[in-house]
Amino acid sequence: MDWDDEIDARGLLCPLPVLKARKRLMAMAPGQVLRVRATDKASIIDMPHFCTQAGHEYLGCDEVEGALAHRLRRGG
């Protein structure tokens, strides 16, 4: 799956990956996809929860080069 923008949040602890994702998503158009690379294991719980609360779509997560790569689609 392709993405429109990416954030490198490796090395950052909760809640910083989610806060950075929120800020970047607000600058994106509805329907665009953001990939967030994070090493904080709590992001597995935090990212889907954030998407549910904020009206975005959580598209899943893969492990890439020792980091979690979350994909989020900006809601309308």
Backbone as JSON Lines, residues from 0, in Angstrom:
{"i":0,"aa":"M","n":[0.84,-1.19,0.0],"ca":[0.0,0.0,0.0],"c":[0.88,1.24,0.0]}
{"i":1,"aa":"D","n":[0.49,2.21,-0.77],"ca":[1.22,3.48,-0.82],"c":[0.69,4.43,0.25]}
{"i":2,"aa":"W","n":[1.45,5.46,0.52],"ca":[1.04,6.49,1.47],"c":[1.42,7.84,0.89]}
{"i":3,"aa":"D","n":[0.75,8.88,1.39],"ca":[0.96,10.23,0.87],"c":[2.0,11.02,1.66]}
{"i":4,"aa":"D","n":[2.17,10.68,2.94],"ca":[3.12,11.38,3.79],"c":[3.6,10.42,4.87]}
{"i":5,"aa":"E","n":[4.72,10.75,5.48],"ca":[5.3,9.85,6.48],"c":[5.91,10.64,7.62]}
{"i":6,"aa":"I","n":[5.81,10.08,8.81],"ca":[6.44,10.65,10.01],"c":[7.38,9.59,10.57]}
{"i":7,"aa":"D","n":[8.57,10.03,10.94],"ca":[9.51,9.14,11.63],"c":[9.45,9.47,13.11]}
{"i":8,"aa":"A","n":[8.74,8.63,13.87],"ca":[8.59,8.84,15.31],"c":[9.39,7.8,16.09]}
{"i":9,"aa":"R","n":[10.4,7.21,15.44],"ca":[11.23,6.22,16.13],"c":[11.96,6.88,17.28]}
{"i":10,"aa":"G","n":[11.98,6.19,18.41],"ca":[12.66,6.71,19.59],"c":[11.78,7.59,20.47]}
{"i":11,"aa":"L","n":[10.6,7.95,20.0],"ca":[9.69,8.78,20.79],"c":[8.74,7.89,21.57]}
{"i":12,"aa":"L","n":[8.43,8.3,22.8],"ca":[7.52,7.54,23.65],"c":[6.14,8.17,23.65]}
{"i":13,"aa":"C","n":[5.15,7.36,24.03],"ca":[3.76,7.8,24.16],"c":[3.71,9.05,25.03]}
{"i":14,"aa":"P","n":[2.98,10.06,24.63],"ca":[2.02,10.14,23.54],"c":[2.57,10.83,22.29]}
{"i":15,"aa":"L","n":[3.87,11.03,22.2],"ca":[4.42,11.83,21.1],"c":[4.14,11.28,19.7]}
{"i":16,"aa":"P","n":[4.23,9.98,19.43],"ca":[3.88,9.52,18.08],"c":[2.45,9.87,17.67]}
{"i":17,"aa":"V","n":[1.51,9.72,18.6],"ca":[0.11,10.06,18.3],"c":[-0.05,11.56,18.11]}
{"i":18,"aa":"L","n":[0.58,12.36,18.94],"ca":[0.46,13.81,18.81],"c":[1.03,14.3,17.49]}
{"i":19,"aa":"K","n":[2.15,13.74,17.07],"ca":[2.73,14.11,15.79],"c":[1.82,13.67,14.63]}
{"i":20,"aa":"A","n":[1.23,12.49,14.75],"ca":[0.31,12.01,13.72],"c":[-0.9,12.92,13.64]}
{"i":21,"aa":"R","n":[-1.46,13.29,14.76],"ca":[-2.63,14.18,14.78],"c":[-2.35,15.5,14.08]}
{"i":22,"aa":"K","n":[-1.22,16.09,14.39],"ca":[-0.85,17.37,13.78],"c":[-0.68,17.23,12.27]}
{"i":23,"aa":"R","n":[0.01,16.18,11.82],"ca":[0.24,15.99,10.39],"c":[-1.07,15.69,9.66]}
{"i":24,"aa":"L","n":[-1.93,14.86,10.24],"ca":[-3.2,14.52,9.6],"c":[-4.08,15.77,9.41]}
{"i":25,"aa":"M","n":[-4.02,16.7,10.33],"ca":[-4.82,17.92,10.2],"c":[-4.41,18.74,8.98]}
{"i":26,"aa":"A","n":[-3.17,18.59,8.54],"ca":[-2.68,19.32,7.38],"c":[-2.9,18.57,6.07]}
{"i":27,"aa":"M","n":[-3.42,17.34,6.15],"ca":[-3.62,16.52,4.96],"c":[-5.07,16.59,4.51]}
{"i":28,"aa":"A","n":[-5.31,16.23,3.27],"ca":[-6.66,16.22,2.72],"c":[-7.37,14.93,3.14]}
{"i":29,"aa":"P","n":[-8.69,14.98,3.3],"ca":[-9.44,13.76,3.6],"c":[-9.14,12.67,2.57]}
{"i":30,"aa":"G","n":[-8.96,11.45,3.07],"ca":[-8.68,10.32,2.21],"c":[-7.2,10.03,2.01]}
{"i":31,"aa":"Q","n":[-6.35,10.99,2.33],"ca":[-4.91,10.75,2.18],"c":[-4.43,9.83,3.3]}
{"i":32,"aa":"V","n":[-3.33,9.12,3.04],"ca":[-2.8,8.14,3.97],"c":[-1.47,8.63,4.55]}
{"i":33,"aa":"L","n":[-1.36,8.51,5.86],"ca":[-0.14,8.86,6.58],"c":[0.48,7.57,7.11]}
{"i":34,"aa":"R","n":[1.78,7.42,6.92],"ca":[2.51,6.31,7.53],"c":[3.32,6.87,8.68]}
{"i":35,"aa":"V","n":[3.21,6.23,9.84],"ca":[3.94,6.64,11.04],"c":[4.84,5.5,11.45]}
{"i":36,"aa":"R","n":[6.14,5.75,11.44],"ca":[7.12,4.76,11.9],"c":[7.42,5.03,13.37]}
{"i":37,"aa":"A","n":[7.2,4.02,14.22],"ca":[7.37,4.19,15.66],"c":[8.04,2.96,16.25]}
{"i":38,"aa":"T","n":[8.83,3.18,17.3],"ca":[9.44,2.06,18.01],"c":[8.76,1.82,19.35]}
{"i":39,"aa":"D","n":[7.92,2.72,19.78],"ca":[7.18,2.56,21.03],"c":[6.13,1.48,20.86]}
{"i":40,"aa":"K","n":[6.26,0.38,21.59],"ca":[5.34,-0.75,21.46],"c":[3.9,-0.36,21.83]}
{"i":41,"aa":"A","n":[3.73,0.66,22.66],"ca":[2.38,1.12,23.03],"c":[1.63,1.7,21.83]}
{"i":42,"aa":"S","n":[2.35,2.04,20.77],"ca":[1.68,2.6,19.6],"c":[0.74,1.6,18.95]}
{"i":43,"aa":"I","n":[0.94,0.3,19.2],"ca":[0.04,-0.75,18.69],"c":[-1.37,-0.53,19.24]}
{"i":44,"aa":"I","n":[-1.47,-0.04,20.45],"ca":[-2.77,0.25,21.06],"c":[-3.19,1.69,20.79]}
{"i":45,"aa":"D","n":[-2.23,2.6,20.9],"ca":[-2.53,4.03,20.82],"c":[-3.03,4.48,19.45]}
{"i":46,"aa":"M","n":[-2.42,4.02,18.37],"ca":[-2.79,4.49,17.03],"c":[-4.23,4.11,16.65]}
{"i":47,"aa":"P","n":[-4.63,2.83,16.8],"ca":[-6.02,2.5,16.47],"c":[-7.02,3.25,17.34]}
{"i":48,"aa":"H","n":[-6.69,3.4,18.63],"ca":[-7.59,4.13,19.54],"c":[-7.73,5.58,19.11]}
{"i":49,"aa":"F","n":[-6.61,6.21,18.79],"ca":[-6.63,7.6,18.32],"c":[-7.51,7.73,17.08]}
{"i":50,"aa":"C","n":[-7.35,6.82,16.12],"ca":[-8.13,6.89,14.88],"c":[-9.63,6.77,15.16]}
{"i":51,"aa":"T","n":[-9.99,5.86,16.03],"ca":[-11.4,5.68,16.38],"c":[-11.96,6.95,17.01]}
{"i":52,"aa":"Q","n":[-11.21,7.55,17.91],"ca":[-11.68,8.75,18.61],"c":[-11.73,9.97,17.7]}
{"i":53,"aa":"A","n":[-10.81,10.07,16.74],"ca":[-10.69,11.28,15.91],"c":[-11.39,11.17,14.56]}
{"i":54,"aa":"G","n":[-11.96,10.0,14.25],"ca":[-12.68,9.85,12.99],"c":[-11.81,9.52,11.79]}
{"i":55,"aa":"H","n":[-10.63,8.98,12.05],"ca":[-9.75,8.54,10.98],"c":[-9.86,7.02,10.85]}
{"i":56,"aa":"E","n":[-9.32,6.46,9.77],"ca":[-9.37,5.02,9.56],"c":[-7.98,4.43,9.79]}
{"i":57,"aa":"Y","n":[-7.91,3.45,10.66],"ca":[-6.65,2.76,10.92],"c":[-6.52,1.63,9.9]}
{"i":58,"aa":"L","n":[-5.49,1.67,9.07],"ca":[-5.34,0.72,7.98],"c":[-4.44,-0.46,8.32]}
{"i":59,"aa":"G","n":[-3.81,-0.43,9.48],"ca":[-2.97,-1.54,9.88],"c":[-1.54,-1.15,10.16]}
{"i":60,"aa":"C","n":[-0.75,-2.17,10.47],"ca":[0.62,-1.95,10.9],"c":[1.49,-3.1,10.4]}
{"i":61,"aa":"D","n":[2.69,-2.77,9.97],"ca":[3.69,-3.75,9.57],"c":[4.97,-3.46,10.34]}
{"i":62,"aa":"E","n":[5.8,-4.47,10.49],"ca":[7.12,-4.24,11.07],"c":[8.1,-4.01,9.94]}
{"i":63,"aa":"V","n":[8.77,-2.86,9.97],"ca":[9.71,-2.47,8.92],"c":[11.0,-1.99,9.58]}
{"i":64,"aa":"E","n":[12.07,-2.7,9.3],"ca":[13.4,-2.31,9.8],"c":[13.4,-2.09,11.31]}
{"i":65,"aa":"G","n":[12.76,-2.97,12.06],"ca":[12.76,-2.88,13.51],"c":[11.8,-1.87,14.1]}
{"i":66,"aa":"A","n":[10.97,-1.27,13.27],"ca":[10.0,-0.29,13.74],"c":[8.6,-0.72,13.29]}
{"i":67,"aa":"L","n":[7.6,-0.2,13.96],"ca":[6.22,-0.42,13.56],"c":[5.82,0.66,12.57]}
{"i":68,"aa":"A","n":[5.27,0.26,11.46],"ca":[4.85,1.22,10.42],"c":[3.33,1.2,10.35]}
{"i":69,"aa":"H","n":[2.71,2.19,11.0],"ca":[1.26,2.33,11.04],"c":[0.79,3.13,9.84]}
{"i":70,"aa":"R","n":[-0.38,2.74,9.3],"ca":[-0.98,3.49,8.2],"c":[-2.34,4.0,8.64]}
{"i":71,"aa":"L","n":[-2.54,5.31,8.48],"ca":[-3.76,5.97,8.91],"c":[-4.33,6.77,7.73]}
{"i":72,"aa":"R","n":[-5.63,6.62,7.49],"ca":[-6.29,7.4,6.44],"c":[-7.07,8.53,7.1]}
{"i":73,"aa":"R","n":[-6.81,9.75,6.62],"ca":[-7.48,10.92,7.19],"c":[-8.97,10.84,6.91]}
{"i":74,"aa":"G","n":[-9.73,11.08,7.95],"ca":[-11.18,11.1,7.84],"c":[-11.67,12.41,7.26]}
{"i":75,"aa":"G","n":[-12.94,12.42,6.95],"ca":[-13.55,13.6,6.33],"c":[-13.95,14.62,7.33]}
